[in-house]
Amino acid sequence: MADVDQLKALGWSLCPDTFAHQLTATAYMSHSLHSCPLDALPSGLQETPGLESAYVSAYFAPIETLPCLSATGEFVMIRYDDDRAKSYDFVFAVSDDQRVFYKGPFKKFELHHITFGEPIPIEKLFGNNPIYRSTE
């Protein structure tokens, strides 16, 4: 059984029920991209200044991150800040007792900053985290 305090110490946050349902619903549609309602995000993320949109994508197969936790996909948030867009990559995972957690934001990637007015290639905002990269 997953120890929530141990997972929090490792940077994982427990998803509220509404967001957990939004994320796990996409897990049945591997590698397809879906927009995510902003009001489904955890309250702390909903309050991100300039938040514009969020997207979810599931992995083809789970990635074991810990014996009690398997990453099943990612979500990306995009916000506007002055003359640029900023994107943030997060991983979500399901514990052995079926609770959903997320980790991030990951922002050390080429498209973290995008000049305002340039097209945003949503599909390239995914896979920019060490958990996914460990499978490449």
C-alpha positions as CSV (number, residue, x, y, z in Angstrom):
1,M,0.0,0.0,0.0
2,A,1.3,3.4,-1.0
3,D,2.5,5.6,1.9
4,V,1.2,9.1,1.1
5,D,3.8,10.9,3.3
6,Q,6.6,8.9,1.7
7,L,5.4,9.8,-1.8
8,K,5.0,13.5,-0.8
9,A,8.6,13.5,0.5
10,L,9.6,12.3,-3.0
11,G,7.7,15.1,-4.7
12,W,4.4,13.4,-5.5
13,S,1.1,15.1,-4.7
14,L,-2.2,13.3,-4.2
15,C,-4.8,14.2,-6.8
16,P,-8.2,15.4,-5.8
17,D,-11.0,13.1,-6.9
18,T,-12.2,15.3,-9.8
19,F,-8.8,15.6,-11.3
20,A,-8.0,11.9,-10.7
21,H,-11.1,10.9,-12.7
22,Q,-10.1,13.3,-15.5
23,L,-6.6,11.8,-15.7
24,T,-7.5,8.1,-15.4
25,A,-10.3,8.5,-18.0
26,T,-7.5,9.3,-20.6
27,A,-5.5,6.2,-19.6
28,Y,-7.8,4.1,-21.8
29,M,-6.8,6.1,-24.8
30,S,-3.1,5.8,-25.0
31,H,-1.0,8.5,-26.6
32,S,-4.0,10.5,-27.7
33,L,-4.2,14.1,-26.6
34,H,-7.1,15.6,-24.8
35,S,-7.8,19.0,-23.4
36,C,-8.4,19.2,-19.7
37,P,-10.9,21.6,-18.1
38,L,-9.0,24.1,-16.0
39,D,-11.5,23.7,-13.2
40,A,-10.6,20.0,-12.9
41,L,-7.0,20.9,-12.0
42,P,-6.0,20.8,-8.3
43,S,-6.9,24.2,-6.7
44,G,-3.2,25.2,-6.3
45,L,-2.6,24.7,-10.1
46,Q,-5.8,26.5,-11.0
47,E,-4.4,29.6,-9.4
48,T,-1.4,29.7,-11.7
49,P,-1.2,33.3,-13.0
50,G,-2.0,33.5,-16.7
51,L,-3.2,29.9,-16.9
52,E,-4.7,29.4,-20.4
53,S,-5.0,25.7,-21.1
54,A,-4.2,22.1,-20.0
55,Y,-3.8,18.9,-21.9
56,V,-3.6,15.2,-20.9
57,S,-2.0,12.2,-22.6
58,A,-1.6,8.6,-21.4
59,Y,1.4,6.3,-22.0
60,F,1.1,3.1,-24.1
61,A,2.2,1.1,-21.0
62,P,2.7,2.1,-17.4
63,I,6.2,3.0,-16.2
64,E,7.1,1.7,-12.7
65,T,8.5,4.6,-10.7
66,L,8.4,2.9,-7.3
67,P,7.3,-0.6,-6.3
68,C,3.9,0.9,-5.2
69,L,3.5,3.5,-8.0
70,S,3.3,3.3,-11.8
71,A,3.3,6.4,-14.1
72,T,0.5,6.2,-16.6
73,G,0.7,9.5,-18.4
74,E,1.3,13.2,-18.3
75,F,-0.5,16.5,-18.3
76,V,0.7,19.9,-19.5
77,M,-0.3,23.3,-18.5
78,I,0.2,26.5,-20.6
79,R,0.2,30.0,-19.2
80,Y,0.9,33.4,-20.6
81,D,3.4,35.7,-19.1
82,D,4.1,39.1,-20.7
83,D,5.4,38.4,-24.3
84,R,5.7,34.6,-24.1
85,A,3.8,31.4,-23.3
86,K,5.3,29.0,-20.6
87,S,4.6,25.3,-20.6
88,Y,4.9,22.9,-17.7
89,D,5.0,19.1,-17.9
90,F,3.7,16.9,-15.1
91,V,3.6,13.1,-14.7
92,F,0.6,11.3,-13.2
93,A,0.8,7.9,-11.6
94,V,-1.5,5.3,-10.0
95,S,-0.6,3.6,-6.7
96,D,-1.0,0.0,-5.9
97,D,-4.1,1.0,-3.9
98,Q,-5.6,2.9,-6.9
99,R,-4.9,6.5,-5.7
100,V,-3.7,9.0,-8.3
101,F,-0.7,11.2,-7.7
102,Y,1.1,13.8,-9.8
103,K,4.7,15.1,-9.9
104,G,6.0,18.3,-11.4
105,P,6.2,20.8,-12.9
106,F,9.1,19.8,-15.1
107,K,10.3,22.8,-17.1
108,K,13.8,22.2,-18.3
109,F,13.1,21.6,-21.9
110,E,13.3,23.6,-25.2
111,L,9.6,24.6,-25.4
112,H,9.2,25.7,-21.8
113,H,9.3,29.3,-23.1
114,I,7.5,30.1,-26.4
115,T,7.5,33.5,-28.0
116,F,4.0,35.0,-28.0
117,G,2.2,34.6,-31.3
118,E,4.2,31.5,-32.4
119,P,2.2,28.3,-32.8
120,I,2.5,26.0,-29.8
121,P,3.1,22.3,-30.9
122,I,1.2,20.7,-28.0
123,E,2.4,17.2,-28.7
124,K,6.0,18.3,-28.2
125,L,5.3,19.6,-24.7
126,F,4.9,16.0,-23.5
127,G,7.7,13.6,-22.6
128,N,9.9,16.3,-21.1
129,N,10.5,14.8,-17.7
130,P,13.0,12.3,-16.3
131,I,10.4,9.6,-15.7
132,Y,9.5,9.3,-19.4
133,R,13.0,9.9,-20.6
134,S,14.2,6.9,-18.6
135,T,12.3,4.7,-21.0
136,E,13.9,6.1,-24.2
